[in-house]
Amino acid sequence: MKRTIRLIAPLIVLLMMATWAADAAATVYNWSRYDLSFETPDDGFVVFNSPTRFEVQWEDMVMTVQLYSQDKGDEKKMLTENLQRKALGYNMYDLHDGKIKVKGFKKTYSIDGTMPDGSRAIIADLVSKHQNLIIEITVVYLYGNRETVEDMIKSFAENKQQKPNHERKRQKVQTKEKAKSQDKKKQPEQRPARNEKLYDA
């Protein structure tokens, strides 16, 4: 069963559709004006929606999407400095440059760290290939949700089909010979049994 909700932003008709798929337990958002789509866990509550900003929250997570126009200049330096400034503005500490790659975007820059209250945060800038646009995603989450957060960021897609990215996790198939050699390594050597005396205290 699918249900669609349309949200109209003030000043401009901004169409965002949330589609709930009962079997997937995920919500797909389509920001049609910018041909942006992304997927989040179900049961999120939209708390802010405007032409350039969108925010959704759960019990243990908050995600904000902010759109900026691209400036000319040293893109990498400008965006990495911007991420550092944003992180310091939140008083984040224990900062690390992220290594998240999002399919279909020119570049992805990200930083992660710890918020003053102990929660975690990731700030990622996705540089559009097709528009003069930078999509900045900020997610504040509780420890243990890291994989979900990365999946949300990696789901961002820029296409007219309004379909989010779905990363296909490939499973390696092992040959019979390799499996047999690993089994032999795991088996302990056969040693003759020996009697051990147990003493009661």
C-alpha positions in Angstrom: 0.0 0.0 0.0 1.3 3.4 -1.0 0.3 6.8 0.3 1.3 10.1 -1.1 1.4 13.4 0.8 1.9 16.7 -1.0 3.5 19.6 0.9 3.2 23.1 -0.6 5.8 25.6 0.6 5.1 29.3 1.1 5.8 31.8 -1.7 6.4 29.1 -4.3 4.8 25.8 -5.2 7.3 23.3 -4.0 6.1 19.8 -4.4 7.5 17.1 -2.2 5.9 13.8 -2.2 6.3 11.2 0.5 5.6 7.7 -0.5 5.2 5.1 2.1 5.9 1.5 1.1 4.6 -0.9 3.7 7.1 -3.6 2.8 10.2 -1.4 2.6 9.5 0.6 5.8 11.0 3.6 4.1 9.8 7.0 3.0 10.8 8.5 -0.4 10.9 12.3 -0.8 10.8 13.9 -4.2 11.8 17.6 -4.4 10.5 18.0 -8.0 11.6 21.5 -8.6 15.3 20.3 -8.3 14.7 16.7 -9.5 16.0 15.6 -6.1 14.9 12.3 -4.5 16.1 10.7 -1.3 14.9 8.0 1.1 14.6 8.0 4.9 13.4 5.5 7.5 9.7 5.5 8.1 7.8 7.4 10.8 9.7 10.7 10.3 7.9 13.9 11.1 8.4 16.9 8.8 9.1 20.0 11.0 10.2 22.5 8.3 9.6 22.8 4.6 10.5 25.9 2.5 11.8 26.5 -1.1 15.4 25.9 0.0 15.2 24.0 3.3 13.6 20.8 4.5 13.8 19.2 7.9 12.5 15.8 9.2 13.0 14.3 12.7 12.6 11.0 14.4 12.9 10.0 18.1 16.7 9.4 17.7 17.6 11.5 14.7 17.1 14.8 12.9 18.0 15.5 9.2 18.1 18.9 7.6 18.6 19.5 3.9 19.7 23.0 2.8 20.1 24.1 -0.8 22.8 26.6 -1.9 23.8 28.0 -5.2 27.3 27.1 -6.3 30.0 29.8 -6.3 33.0 29.9 -8.6 36.4 29.5 -7.2 38.4 26.8 -5.4 35.5 24.4 -4.9 37.2 21.9 -2.7 38.9 24.5 -0.4 35.7 26.6 -0.1 33.5 23.6 0.7 35.8 22.0 3.2 36.3 25.3 5.0 32.5 25.8 5.0 32.0 22.4 6.5 34.6 23.2 9.2 32.9 26.5 10.0 29.5 24.8 10.2 30.8 22.1 12.5 32.5 24.7 14.8 29.2 26.7 14.8 27.5 23.7 16.3 30.4 23.4 18.8 31.2 19.9 17.4 34.4 18.3 18.6 36.5 15.2 17.6 36.1 16.2 14.0 37.0 13.9 11.1 36.8 14.3 7.3 34.2 11.9 6.0 34.6 9.4 3.2 31.0 9.2 2.0 30.6 9.0 -1.8 27.2 9.6 -3.4 26.6 8.2 -6.9 25.5 10.7 -9.5 27.1 13.8 -7.9 30.2 15.6 -9.1 31.8 15.6 -5.6 30.9 14.8 -2.0 32.6 16.5 0.9 31.7 15.6 4.5 32.7 16.0 8.1 31.6 14.1 11.1 32.1 14.6 14.9 30.4 14.7 18.3 27.9 17.3 19.4 28.1 19.0 22.9 25.3 16.7 24.2 27.2 13.6 23.1 25.1 12.8 20.0 26.9 12.3 16.7 26.6 14.5 13.6 27.5 14.3 9.9 27.5 17.3 7.6 27.8 16.5 3.9 27.9 18.8 0.8 26.8 17.1 -2.5 27.9 19.1 -5.6 25.4 18.8 -8.4 26.5 17.7 -11.9 23.5 19.2 -13.6 22.5 22.3 -11.7 24.3 25.2 -10.1 23.4 23.7 -6.8 25.0 22.3 -3.6 22.9 20.1 -1.4 23.9 20.3 2.2 22.7 17.5 4.5 23.1 17.7 8.2 22.1 14.6 10.3 22.3 14.6 14.1 21.9 11.0 15.5 22.4 8.8 18.4 25.3 6.3 18.6 24.4 3.1 16.7 22.6 4.8 13.8 25.6 5.5 11.7 24.8 2.9 8.9 21.2 4.3 8.6 22.6 7.8 8.3 25.0 6.9 5.6 22.3 5.0 3.7 20.1 8.2 3.8 22.9 10.4 2.5 23.8 7.8 -0.2 20.2 7.6 -1.3 20.2 11.2 -2.6 19.7 11.2 -6.4 19.3 13.9 -9.0 17.1 12.6 -11.8 13.8 13.2 -13.5 12.5 9.7 -12.7 12.3 10.8 -9.0 14.0 7.6 -7.8 16.5 7.6 -5.0 19.9 5.8 -5.2 19.9 2.3 -3.9 23.3 0.9 -3.2 23.6 -2.7 -4.2 25.6 -4.6 -1.8 27.4 -7.4 -3.6 27.9 -10.6 -1.9 31.2 -12.4 -2.7 30.7 -16.0 -3.8 33.4 -18.4 -2.7 34.7 -21.3 -4.7 34.5 -24.8 -3.4 38.3 -25.2 -3.3 38.7 -22.0 -1.2 35.9 -23.1 1.2 37.6 -26.5 1.7 41.0 -24.9 2.4 39.5 -22.6 5.0 37.7 -25.5 6.7 41.0 -27.4 6.9 42.6 -24.4 8.6 39.8 -24.1 11.1 39.9 -27.7 12.2 42.1 -28.3 15.2 44.9 -30.8 15.0 44.0 -34.3 16.1 45.9 -35.0 19.3 45.7 -38.1 21.5 43.5 -37.7 24.5 45.2 -37.3 27.9 43.8 -37.8 31.3 43.7 -34.7 33.5 43.1 -34.9 37.3 40.7 -32.5 38.8 41.3 -31.6 42.4 38.5 -30.4 44.7 39.4 -27.5 47.0 
